[in-house]
């Protein structure tokens, strides 16, 4: 069983990333960011969100290019 202390909701994750909730749902649907659906609500691992946010540019909606 997963511990919910290590997960956050779509609302919280979108707020952290600075993007709209529906944009985040789209990212999850295309499997760019792994998430778990429990009882009709998506939960994202804090660890996975941290990894994703380091490579994601909210202005362009694409991965950042590191030189």
C-alpha positions as CSV (number, residue, x, y, z in Angstrom):
1,X,0.0,0.0,0.0
2,X,1.3,3.5,-0.9
3,X,1.8,6.1,1.8
4,X,0.0,9.3,0.9
5,X,2.5,11.4,2.8
6,X,4.9,10.9,-0.2
7,X,2.3,12.1,-2.7
8,X,0.5,15.4,-3.6
9,X,-2.6,16.2,-5.6
10,X,-2.9,17.6,-9.1
11,X,-3.9,21.0,-7.5
12,X,-0.8,21.2,-5.3
13,X,1.5,20.0,-8.1
14,X,0.2,22.4,-10.7
15,X,0.6,25.2,-8.2
16,X,4.2,24.2,-7.6
17,X,4.9,24.0,-11.3
18,X,3.1,27.3,-12.0
19,X,0.8,25.7,-14.6
20,X,-2.9,25.1,-15.0
21,X,-4.3,21.9,-13.5
22,X,-5.6,20.8,-16.9
23,X,-2.1,21.2,-18.4
24,X,-0.8,18.9,-15.7
25,X,-3.5,16.3,-16.4
26,X,-2.5,16.4,-20.1
27,X,1.1,15.8,-19.1
28,X,0.1,12.8,-17.1
29,X,-2.1,11.5,-19.9
30,X,0.8,11.4,-22.3
31,X,2.8,9.7,-19.6
32,X,5.5,12.4,-19.3
33,X,4.9,12.4,-15.5
34,X,4.0,9.2,-13.7
35,X,0.9,9.5,-11.4
36,X,-1.4,7.2,-9.5
37,X,-5.2,7.5,-9.7
38,X,-6.9,6.6,-6.4
39,X,-10.7,7.0,-6.0
40,X,-11.0,9.2,-9.0
41,X,-8.2,11.6,-8.0
42,X,-4.7,11.8,-9.3
43,X,-1.7,11.7,-6.9
44,X,1.9,12.5,-7.9
45,X,5.0,11.2,-6.1
46,X,6.9,14.2,-4.6
47,X,10.1,12.6,-5.8
48,X,8.8,12.2,-9.4
49,X,7.5,15.8,-9.3
50,X,10.9,17.1,-8.2
51,X,12.7,15.2,-11.1
52,X,10.1,16.4,-13.6
53,X,10.2,20.1,-12.4
54,X,14.0,20.2,-12.8
55,X,13.6,19.4,-16.5
56,X,10.4,21.2,-17.3
57,X,10.0,24.8,-18.5
58,X,6.5,26.1,-17.7
59,X,6.8,29.0,-20.2
60,X,7.3,26.8,-23.2
61,X,5.8,23.5,-21.9
62,X,8.9,21.7,-22.9
63,X,12.0,20.2,-21.3
64,X,14.8,22.6,-20.5
65,X,17.9,22.2,-22.5
66,X,21.0,22.1,-20.3
67,X,24.1,23.4,-22.0
